[in-house]
Amino acid sequence: MNTTKFEASQTEGHLYEELGHVLGEFSEGERRQVMQRMIRQLRFKHWRNERLSWIKDSWNTAKPVKLWVCIATGALAPVVFFCVFICVSLWVE
Protein backbone atom coordinates (compact mmCIF):
# COMPACT_ATOMS: atom_id res chain seq x y z
CA MET A 1 0.00 0.00 0.00
CA ASN A 2 1.91 2.99 -1.28
CA THR A 3 0.84 6.49 -0.38
CA THR A 4 2.39 9.63 -1.68
CA LYS A 5 3.71 12.30 0.64
CA PHE A 6 0.82 14.54 -0.37
CA GLU A 7 -1.77 11.94 0.66
CA ALA A 8 0.08 11.27 3.92
CA SER A 9 0.27 14.99 4.75
CA GLN A 10 -3.41 15.38 3.88
CA THR A 11 -4.33 12.51 6.19
CA GLU A 12 -2.08 13.90 8.92
CA GLY A 13 -3.65 17.35 8.54
CA HIS A 14 -7.12 15.84 8.75
CA LEU A 15 -6.14 13.98 11.94
CA TYR A 16 -4.77 17.18 13.50
CA GLU A 17 -8.03 19.00 12.69
CA GLU A 18 -10.07 16.18 14.16
CA LEU A 19 -7.90 16.16 17.29
CA GLY A 20 -8.35 19.92 17.62
CA HIS A 21 -12.13 19.57 17.45
CA VAL A 22 -12.14 16.79 20.03
CA LEU A 23 -9.87 18.72 22.41
CA GLY A 24 -12.01 21.83 21.98
CA GLU A 25 -14.82 20.05 23.82
CA PHE A 26 -12.80 19.81 27.04
CA SER A 27 -11.90 22.46 29.57
CA GLU A 28 -8.24 23.49 29.99
CA GLY A 29 -7.52 21.07 32.87
CA GLU A 30 -9.25 18.16 31.18
CA ARG A 31 -7.52 18.96 27.90
CA ARG A 32 -4.14 18.74 29.63
CA GLN A 33 -5.02 15.36 31.15
CA VAL A 34 -6.27 14.02 27.81
CA MET A 35 -3.09 15.15 26.06
CA GLN A 36 -0.87 13.60 28.75
CA ARG A 37 -2.76 10.30 28.49
CA MET A 38 -2.42 10.32 24.70
CA ILE A 39 1.31 11.06 24.93
CA ARG A 40 1.78 8.17 27.40
CA GLN A 41 -0.11 5.82 25.07
CA LEU A 42 1.98 6.87 22.08
CA ARG A 43 5.24 6.48 24.02
CA PHE A 44 4.21 3.02 25.24
CA LYS A 45 3.23 1.99 21.71
CA HIS A 46 6.59 3.20 20.37
CA TRP A 47 8.49 1.41 23.18
CA ARG A 48 6.52 -1.82 22.65
CA ASN A 49 7.11 -1.74 18.90
CA GLU A 50 10.84 -1.26 19.44
CA ARG A 51 11.02 -4.17 21.88
CA LEU A 52 8.94 -6.57 19.80
CA SER A 53 10.27 -5.70 16.35
CA TRP A 54 12.75 -8.60 16.29
CA ILE A 55 9.99 -11.07 17.17
CA LYS A 56 7.74 -9.70 14.43
CA ASP A 57 10.57 -9.86 11.91
CA SER A 58 11.48 -13.43 12.79
CA TRP A 59 7.86 -14.63 12.59
CA ASN A 60 7.24 -12.79 9.32
CA THR A 61 10.14 -14.66 7.73
CA ALA A 62 9.31 -17.99 9.38
CA LYS A 63 8.87 -21.05 7.22
CA PRO A 64 6.22 -23.73 7.91
CA VAL A 65 8.86 -26.12 9.28
CA LYS A 66 9.86 -23.62 11.97
CA LEU A 67 6.22 -23.13 12.93
CA TRP A 68 5.62 -26.89 13.24
CA VAL A 69 8.79 -27.32 15.31
CA CYS A 70 7.65 -24.55 17.68
CA ILE A 71 4.17 -26.08 17.99
CA ALA A 72 5.56 -29.57 18.62
CA THR A 73 8.07 -28.28 21.15
CA GLY A 74 5.36 -26.36 23.00
CA ALA A 75 3.09 -29.40 23.03
CA LEU A 76 5.75 -31.86 24.17
CA ALA A 77 7.47 -29.69 26.77
CA PRO A 78 4.92 -30.33 29.57
CA VAL A 79 5.06 -34.10 28.92
CA VAL A 80 8.86 -34.13 29.10
CA PHE A 81 8.93 -32.02 32.27
CA PHE A 82 6.35 -34.28 33.92
CA CYS A 83 8.37 -37.38 33.02
CA VAL A 84 11.52 -35.80 34.43
CA PHE A 85 9.63 -34.90 37.60
CA ILE A 86 8.38 -38.48 38.02
CA CYS A 87 11.87 -39.93 37.40
CA VAL A 88 13.50 -37.57 39.88
CA SER A 89 10.82 -38.19 42.52
CA LEU A 90 11.23 -41.98 42.13
CA TRP A 91 15.00 -41.65 42.28
CA VAL A 92 14.83 -39.56 45.47
CA GLU A 93 12.65 -42.16 47.22
N, C-alpha and C positions, 0 to 999 in steps of 0.2 A: 504494500500500500504506500505509494509514493505521493507525497504532498509537496507542493511548491512552497517556497518561503512566503509568498504572498498569501496563500491559503492558510498557512500556519499562523501568520501574523494577524490575519482576519479573525481566525478562530480565537486566538489569544486576546485580541481586542474585544471580541464579543464576550469572552469569559470575564474580563476585567469590568466591562459595563454591567454584566449580570451580578458580579460580586458587589459592585458599588450600589446597585439597587437593593440588594439583600441587606447590606450593612446600613443603608439609609433608614431601614425600619427599626433599628435599635438605637437606644440612647448611647451617650458617649462611654459610660462605664461598661455597658453590655457589649458595645462594639469592640472595646479593648479586650474583653474576655474572649469574645468570639475569634478575634484575630490571633490571640495568643494560642487558643486551642487549635486553630487551623495551622499555625506555624509548627506547633508540637507534632501534629499529625503528619505534616509534610516532612519534617526532620526524621521522624521515626520511619516513614516509608522509605526515605532515601537511605537511612542507615541499614534497614532490613534488606533493601535491594543490593546494597554493597556487600553485605555479609553472605547473602544467598546466591550471588551471581555465579559462583563457581559450581554450585549444585545444579542450578538451572542449565548452565552450559554443558555439564557432563551428562545430564539426562536428555538434553536436546540432541546430543550426538550419540546417544546410546543405541546399540544394536539389539535386536531381539534376544540374542544369546545372553547378553549381559542382564537383560531384564529377567529372563528365566532363571539365571543363576542367582540373582538377588531374591527372587520369589522362593526358590527352593531352599536357599540358605535360611531365609526368615522362617520358613515353615518347619525346617528340620532342627533349628537351633534349640527350641524348647525340649524336643525329644532327646537330643544329645545331652543337654544339661541335666535333664531328669535322670538319664541313665548313669551319668557320672555321679550324681548325688546318691543314687541307690548303691552304686559300686563302692563309693567312699564310706557310706554309712554301714555297709556290710563288712568292709575291711576294718573299720574302727571297732566293731563289736567283737 
